[in-house]
Structure formats: structure tokens, C-alpha cells
Amino acid sequence: MAIIRPTLEQLQALASRLHMQLTPEQASEYLALMQPSLDAYDLVDELPDFTPLVRYERTAGYRPSSRENPLNAWYYRTEVTGASSGKLFGKTLALKDNISLAGVPMMNGAAPLEGFIPAFDATVVTRLLDAGVTILGKATCEHYCLSGASHTSDPAPVHNPLRPGFSSGGSSSGSAALVAAGEVDLAVGGDQGGSARIPAAWCGIYGLKPTFGLVPYTGVMAVEATFDHVGPMTNNVRDNALMLEVMAGTDGLDPRQGAPEVDAYSHYLDRRVRGVRIGILQQGFQLANLDPRVATSVRSAIARFEALGAVVEEVSVPEHTLAGMLWGPIGCEGLTMQMMHGNGAGFNWKGLYDVGLLDKQVGWRTQADALSPSLKLCMLVGQFGLDHYHGRYYAKAQNIARFARAGYDRALERFDLLVMPTVPITAQPLPAADCSITENVSRALEMLGNTAAQDITGHPAMTVPCGLVDGLPVGLMLVGKHYAEGTKYQAAAGLEAAVDWRTL
């Protein structure tokens, strides 16, 4: 079917939007010159899309009732049975609902996307099915992934399985809640500012943000391509390592990847902690909202590492604080351009585009007033930067991010791992639906002080449950060299074997 051609008046209006003025005669001349290019659009429209084949059978599934879904942690239930053998055979899994599962609705926690049905599976979905998992459905996530708490999702907040009425963390809120509640063995989460690690910490499970580009992001809705990550969330270290072994490696479709260094992560699980050099990151314990009880719990776990033979000492990395601050211009301007103006895809990268998602995401413009307050805040900041400073602060922040990465790298020449609290506070009560904008946004962003930095620098970071404060879990975060996920698994497995965190 031929695409529409502009009229002379429409072409003049388009020119005006591009700060040009065309006379009717000039517009007529340009319109004639445009025809060969528009013929190419016709050709593209006629050709079938070139997307991966869907290899495992499934049904569309169903939206579970509140009785079946008391935590609001499921968005959609279905069942997709993977291979009859593999590293993860017999394990059940939930997917964060920004990850494409062909034929099953995907909403990304946001009403403007309701009704969207992906046409192909994300790369990580295919790899996990090839490894033998059974996918039980899509886990609720926060509104366009823009919250570290679990109150912003459409249609309803996600409850912490350890204490209903409290946040499960976000934005992979349902993923963490379902694993912690025992409804699935495994989950996949996304991480752009801590979105896998925060809910994992608040729900008492293990969550990994891999090295930037280690795991292909293909088929996952983008927020900002320079810090999009996806990673495993599990109840134990071994499952986490096996998931990463399955998920990691280039797929040839994600330009975030380059040439990632893949390892046999499960081979690190039986190595001792003795001799591992661990730096206690001072800035990670200096957050203004750090609960002293959280700090005590994390330091007690660090003492366990020392008792197991690790070499532990304090280290200062001022760039940790800087990297967290850089998230503002990079995240706000980047997501405004890619996820919103770019309709979830943006431009100028080679890879697998989801044309159907782009077509659906364009509809946010008719529902912009219903966007979450935290997303509106980011968009307002981002559009201000774009309008008044033409993206110069996005660009400069990306340059400075290399300096911030170098600060971590220098510390990691002395240490194998850096350690700090994952989140400065424990899970907080879910705010009321009619709370103020200030409370809504504050509760969505108050926990990001330690987790946003590694999304900017790309270093791998893992949260490990290390104790309880008033019955709510505390997470300890391990940060390591690029592609050194194995060392984190080595340390986490050592701590897991030495002590049950629920008794601390």
C-alpha cells in the first residue's frame, strides 16, 4: 500500500517546523524531488519485516485475578515450555514486562502500551528457553521503568512479599516479588539506575546488573541505550550464575555489545573467599539518607568476608558520587529523546527494531497527563536541557562519564571488589494513591544513591542479601571490574555458604 504524499501546504508547514520558509513554487519543486525517496518508502511498506522466528509454542495467556495475584506482581500469566534439557531445565521463570515474549501482551507498567503484543521473542527469552526453563508469565514492572519503588505501575502497586503494604522496590518490582514469594525460581530484570538490584535487595534475593553489553538487550524496550542493562534475579547464587552463563554473549543485533568477554561463571562458586581483596567504598556509606542499621548490617557481612580470609580495607572513590550525579543529564535527556520522542526506539543505531512497539508507543502523546510523576519529572528536565542547551549537557556528561569510570577502574586495580550498601534504607510503606506529587516522586527516587553510578560507568554490580532490619531485608552490593562477574559470584557464594542471612 502506497504511503501518503504531502500536499504543498503540508510541505510548507513541515518546512516551517524545520525553520525554513518555502514559497509555493519552491515547495512544488521540492515535492517533485521527494518522489523517488517516497517510492522507497512504498517499497519498505510492501516488504515483510525481517525479525527472528518464534520457536517455542505458547498461548496469549490471561490477566490474573486479584485473588490469584495478591501481590499484583503478575501482569500476564501464560506457560511457555522450553527445551527438554539444559542448564536450567525444570526451572520456572518470570520476565519483567518490558521484555518481549511473542504473542503475549506487554505493557511495561504503563497504560499507553496496554494492548501491545510483541511479534518476536527477546534474545534472552530464546536463550533461556533453549536452556530448558518454563516461562510462567510477565512480571509487573514500574511505569516505563522510571521508579526505584513499586507504587508507579499501572494498574496497581506491587506489594513486598515479606510485608504487604510495603514496596517491593523497582522497577523490576514484580520480578523480585515473585522470586521472593516462591512463585517462580528465576526472573529476568532490567537495570537502568538500579532497577534489578533495588527490588532484589528489598525482597531478599540476589540480583545482578552485568557489565554493560555483556547480555544482549535485543527485544527489551529501551530507556536510554547507553545504560540499558538486563540481568538475572534469583533466590541463590548458583541459579544466578547459571542464568548469566545462558544469557551472556553477543547476538549480532545489539550495538551496545561490542565484543563482550564471556566466562564460565558457575566455575567460581566453589572457590574460596580467602585472598579476595575487598575495598569498603567510603562514599557508599556517606549517603544522607543511610539508615545506620542498614550500615551496621552491611558492615557485619563485610566482617564475615574478613573472617573467611578476604583482605578488607577502606577505599575512597570520589567518582562514585559524580557518576550518580551524571545520571541526571544523561538519563533525562536520553530517555526523553529515545523512549518518548523516539517512541521507544530512537535513531542512529543498527540492530533489531520492534516496529510494532514503535507504532504503539507513539500513543503516549494522547495520554501524557496520565504518565507517572517520576517520568514527567525526568521528561521536564530532559526537554529543558534539550530546548535551552541543545543537548550540550548530555554530551558533556557522557564525556565526563569516562572520567568517572576511570575512578572506579583505579580502585579496582588495588581491589578485586568494592562493597557498600545496595540501598541506604529498607523497604518503605507504599504511598497512598492520592499522595502529593512530591511524595510520589520522593518515594520513587529516594533509594538510588549507590546504584545509579554503575549504570553510568558500566561496571558489573550485584546485590547479596546480608541481614534483616525490623524483619525487612538488607542488601550488600559488590562492584567489580568489567567482565569480572565471576569474582562477584565467588564472594557471594562464599558468604551464602557461611551464613544464613535471615538469621542476621
Long-range contacts (C-beta under 8 A, 24 or more apart in sequence): 1-45, 1-46, 2-42, 2-45, 3-38, 3-41, 3-42, 3-45, 5-31, 5-35, 5-38, 6-31, 6-34, 49-119, 49-355, 51-119, 51-120, 51-352, 52-120, 52-121, 52-126, 52-352, 53-120, 54-102, 54-103, 54-120, 54-121, 55-121, 55-126, 55-129, 56-80, 56-81, 56-82, 56-121, 56-129, 57-81, 58-101, 58-102, 58-103, 58-104, 58-135, 59-103, 60-103, 60-104, 60-105, 60-117, 61-104, 61-105, 61-137, 70-159, 70-164, 71-158, 71-159, 71-160, 71-161, 71-164, 71-168, 71-174, 71-177, 71-178, 71-181, 72-140, 72-153, 72-155, 72-156, 72-157, 72-158, 72-159, 72-174, 73-139, 73-140, 73-158, 73-159, 73-161, 73-168, 73-173, 73-174, 73-177, 73-178, 73-181, 73-183, 74-137, 74-138, 74-139, 74-140, 74-174, 74-178, 75-105, 75-107, 75-109, 75-137, 75-138, 75-139, 75-140, 75-141, 75-174, 76-104, 76-105, 76-137, 76-138, 77-136, 77-137, 78-104, 78-135, 78-136, 78-137, 78-138, 79-134, 79-135, 79-136, 79-137, 80-129, 80-134, 80-135, 81-134, 82-128, 82-129, 82-130, 82-131, 82-132, 82-133, 82-134, 82-135, 83-129, 83-130, 83-131, 83-132, 84-132, 85-132, 86-130, 86-131, 86-132, 86-133, 86-246, 87-131, 87-132, 87-242, 87-245, 87-246, 88-128, 88-131, 88-132, 88-133, 88-186, 88-239, 88-242, 88-243, 88-246, 89-131, 89-132, 89-133, 90-132, 90-134, 91-132, 91-133, 91-134, 91-185, 91-186, 91-239, 92-133, 92-134, 92-135, 92-136, 92-184, 92-185, 92-186, 93-128, 93-133, 93-134, 93-135, 93-136, 93-184, 93-185, 93-186, 93-187, 93-188, 94-135, 94-136, 94-137, 94-138, 94-139, 94-174, 94-175, 94-178, 94-179, 94-183, 94-184, 94-186, 94-187, 94-188, 95-125, 95-135, 95-137, 95-138, 95-139, 95-175, 95-187, 95-188, 96-138, 96-139, 96-141, 96-171, 96-172, 96-174, 96-175, 96-187, 96-188, 96-189, 96-190, 96-230, 97-138, 97-139, 97-140, 97-141, 97-174, 98-141, 98-145, 98-190, 98-220, 98-221, 99-124, 99-125, 99-138, 99-188, 99-190, 99-219, 99-220, 99-221, 99-230, 100-125, 100-219, 100-220, 100-221, 100-354, 100-357, 101-125, 101-135, 101-138, 104-137, 104-138, 105-138, 106-138, 106-221, 106-357, 107-154, 108-141, 108-143, 108-144, 108-145, 108-221, 109-140, 109-141, 109-142, 109-143, 109-144, 109-145, 109-152, 109-153, 109-154, 109-171, 110-143, 110-144, 110-154, 110-364, 110-371, 110-372, 111-154, 111-155, 111-367, 111-370, 112-360, 112-361, 112-363, 112-364, 112-366, 112-367, 112-370, 112-371, 113-357, 113-360, 113-361, 114-154, 115-360, 116-356, 116-357, 116-360, 117-356, 118-219, 118-354, 118-356, 118-357, 119-354, 119-356, 120-219, 120-352, 120-354, 121-219, 122-218, 122-219, 122-220, 123-216, 123-218, 123-219, 123-251, 123-253, 123-254, 124-188, 124-215, 124-216, 124-219, 124-220, 124-230, 124-247, 125-219, 127-246, 127-247, 128-188, 128-243, 128-246, 128-247, 130-246, 131-246, 133-186, 136-183, 136-184, 139-172, 139-173, 139-174, 139-175, 139-177, 139-178, 139-187, 140-173, 140-174, 141-170, 141-171, 141-172, 141-173, 141-174, 141-175, 141-190, 141-195, 142-170, 142-171, 142-173, 142-195, 142-372, 142-444, 143-371, 143-372, 143-374, 143-375, 144-223, 144-339, 144-371, 144-372, 144-375, 145-170, 145-171, 145-190, 145-192, 145-195, 145-221, 145-223, 146-171, 146-223, 146-335, 146-372, 146-374, 146-375, 146-378, 146-444, 147-171, 147-372, 147-374, 147-444, 147-445, 148-193, 148-194, 148-195, 148-198, 148-444, 148-445, 148-446, 148-447, 148-448, 148-451, 149-173, 149-428, 149-430, 149-443, 149-444, 149-446, 149-447, 150-177, 150-199, 150-430, 151-430, 151-431, 151-440, 151-443, 151-444, 152-372, 152-373, 152-374, 152-375, 152-440, 152-444, 157-430, 159-430, 160-202, 160-203, 160-427, 160-472, 161-203, 162-203, 162-204, 162-427, 162-471, 162-472, 162-473, 163-427, 163-471, 163-472, 165-429, 165-430, 166-427, 166-428, 166-429, 166-430, 166-472, 167-202, 167-427, 167-428, 167-429, 167-430, 167-443, 168-199, 168-202, 168-203, 168-427, 169-198, 169-199, 169-200, 169-201, 169-202, 169-203, 169-423, 169-427, 169-447, 170-195, 170-198, 170-199, 170-444, 171-195, 171-199, 172-196, 172-199, 172-200, 172-207, 172-233, 173-199, 175-199, 175-233, 176-200, 176-202, 176-203, 176-205, 176-207, 176-233, 177-203, 179-203, 179-205, 179-233, 179-234, 179-235, 180-204, 180-205, 180-235, 182-235, 185-234, 185-235, 185-239, 186-232, 186-233, 186-234, 186-239, 186-243, 187-232, 187-233, 187-234, 188-230, 188-231, 188-232, 188-233, 188-243, 188-247, 189-230, 189-231, 189-232, 189-233, 190-220, 190-223, 190-228, 190-229, 190-230, 190-231, 191-229, 191-230, 191-231, 191-455, 192-223, 192-224, 192-227, 192-228, 192-229, 192-331, 192-455, 193-227, 193-327, 193-331, 193-448, 193-451, 193-452, 193-455, 194-422, 194-423, 194-447, 194-448, 194-450, 194-451, 194-452, 194-455, 196-229, 196-230, 196-231, 196-233, 197-422, 197-423, 197-451, 197-461, 197-462, 197-463, 197-475, 197-477, 198-422, 198-423, 198-447, 198-448, 198-451, 198-463, 199-233, 200-233, 200-422, 200-463, 200-475, 201-422, 201-423, 201-463, 201-465, 201-473, 201-474, 201-475, 201-477, 202-423, 202-426, 202-427, 202-472, 202-473, 202-475, 203-427, 203-473, 204-465, 204-473, 204-475, 204-501, 204-502, 205-233, 205-234, 205-235, 205-465, 206-232, 206-233, 206-234, 206-235, 206-236, 206-237, 206-240, 206-462, 206-463, 206-464, 206-465, 206-492, 207-231, 207-232, 207-233, 207-462, 207-463, 208-232, 208-233, 208-240, 208-244, 208-460, 208-461, 208-462, 208-463, 208-485, 208-488, 209-451, 209-454, 209-455, 209-460, 209-461, 209-462, 210-244, 210-248, 210-460, 210-485, 211-260, 211-458, 211-459, 211-460, 211-482, 211-483, 211-484, 211-485, 212-256, 212-455, 212-458, 212-482, 213-254, 213-256, 213-257, 213-258, 213-260, 213-458, 214-244, 214-248, 214-249, 214-257, 214-260, 214-261, 214-262, 214-460, 214-483, 214-485, 215-244, 215-247, 215-248, 216-249, 216-250, 216-251, 216-253, 216-254, 216-256, 216-257, 217-254, 217-256, 218-251, 218-253, 218-254, 218-351, 218-352, 219-352, 219-354, 221-339, 221-344, 221-354, 221-357, 222-338, 222-339, 222-344, 222-345, 222-346, 223-331, 223-334, 223-335, 223-338, 223-339, 224-330, 224-331, 224-334, 224-335, 224-338, 224-339, 225-255, 225-256, 225-334, 225-338, 225-346, 225-349, 226-256, 226-330, 226-334, 226-398, 227-327, 227-330, 227-331, 227-334, 227-455, 227-456, 227-458, 228-256, 229-455, 236-496, 237-269, 237-464, 237-489, 237-492, 237-493, 237-496, 238-266, 238-269, 238-493, 240-462, 240-489, 240-492, 241-265, 241-266, 241-268, 241-269, 241-489, 242-266, 244-485, 253-351, 253-352, 254-351, 254-352, 255-349, 255-350, 255-351, 260-483, 261-483, 263-483, 263-485, 263-486, 264-486, 265-485, 265-486, 265-489, 266-489, 267-486, 268-486, 268-487, 268-489, 268-490, 268-493, 269-489, 269-490, 269-493, 270-493, 271-490, 271-493, 271-494, 272-308, 272-309, 272-494, 273-305, 273-308, 273-309, 273-310, 273-490, 273-491, 273-494, 273-495, 274-308, 274-309, 274-310, 275-309, 275-310, 275-311, 276-305, 276-309, 276-310, 276-311, 276-416, 276-417, 276-487, 276-490, 276-491, 277-310, 277-311, 277-414, 277-415, 277-416, 277-417, 278-302, 278-305, 278-310, 278-311, 278-312, 278-415, 278-416, 278-417, 278-418, 278-419, 278-491, 279-312, 279-313, 279-314, 279-315, 279-411, 279-414, 279-415, 279-417, 279-418, 279-419, 280-312, 280-313, 280-314, 280-315, 280-418, 280-419, 280-420, 281-315, 281-316, 281-317, 281-320, 281-411, 281-418, 281-419, 281-420, 281-479, 282-314, 282-315, 282-316, 282-317, 283-316, 283-317, 283-318, 283-320, 283-321, 283-420, 284-320, 284-418, 284-419, 284-420, 284-421, 284-450, 284-477, 285-420, 285-421, 287-421, 287-424, 287-449, 287-450, 288-449, 289-424, 289-425, 289-446, 289-449, 290-421, 290-424, 290-425, 290-449, 291-424, 291-425, 291-426, 291-469, 293-469, 293-470, 294-421, 294-423, 294-424, 294-425, 294-426, 294-469, 294-474, 295-421, 297-466, 297-467, 297-468, 297-469, 297-474, 297-504, 298-419, 298-420, 298-421, 298-466, 298-467, 298-474, 298-476, 300-466, 300-467, 300-504, 301-464, 301-466, 301-467, 301-476, 301-495, 301-501, 301-504, 302-419, 302-476, 304-495, 304-498, 304-499, 305-419, 305-491, 305-494, 305-495, 307-498, 308-494, 308-495, 308-498, 310-491, 315-411, 315-414, 315-415, 315-418, 317-407, 317-408, 317-410, 317-411, 317-418, 318-407, 319-403, 319-404, 319-405, 319-406, 319-407, 319-408, 320-407, 320-408, 320-450, 320-453, 321-453, 322-400, 322-403, 322-404, 322-407, 323-401, 323-404, 323-405, 323-407, 323-408, 323-452, 323-453, 323-454, 323-456, 323-457, 324-448, 324-449, 324-450, 324-452, 324-453, 324-456, 326-397, 326-400, 326-401, 326-404, 326-456, 327-448, 327-452, 327-453, 327-455, 327-456, 328-381, 328-397, 329-385, 329-393, 329-394, 329-396, 329-397, 330-394, 330-397, 330-398, 330-401, 330-456, 331-378, 331-382, 332-378, 332-379, 332-381, 332-382, 332-385, 333-381, 333-382, 333-385, 333-386, 333-391, 333-393, 333-394, 334-382, 334-394, 335-378, 335-379, 335-382, 336-378, 336-379, 336-382, 336-383, 336-386, 337-382, 337-386, 340-364, 340-379, 372-440, 372-444, 373-437, 373-440, 373-441, 373-444, 374-440, 374-441, 374-444, 374-445, 377-441, 401-456, 401-457, 404-453, 404-456, 404-457, 405-456, 405-457, 405-458, 405-459, 408-457, 408-459, 408-479, 409-481, 412-459, 412-480, 412-481, 416-480, 416-481, 416-484, 416-487, 416-491, 417-478, 417-479, 417-480, 417-487, 417-488, 417-491, 418-478, 418-479, 418-480, 419-476, 419-477, 419-478, 419-479, 420-450, 420-476, 420-477, 420-479, 421-450, 421-474, 421-475, 421-476, 421-477, 422-450, 422-451, 422-463, 422-475, 422-476, 422-477, 423-447, 423-450, 423-451, 423-475, 424-449, 424-450, 426-469, 426-470, 426-472, 426-473, 426-474, 427-472, 427-473, 450-477, 451-477, 454-479, 458-482, 460-484, 460-485, 460-488, 462-488, 462-489, 462-492, 464-491, 464-492, 464-495, 464-496, 464-501, 465-501, 465-502, 466-495, 466-501, 466-504, 467-501, 467-504, 468-501, 468-502, 468-504, 473-501
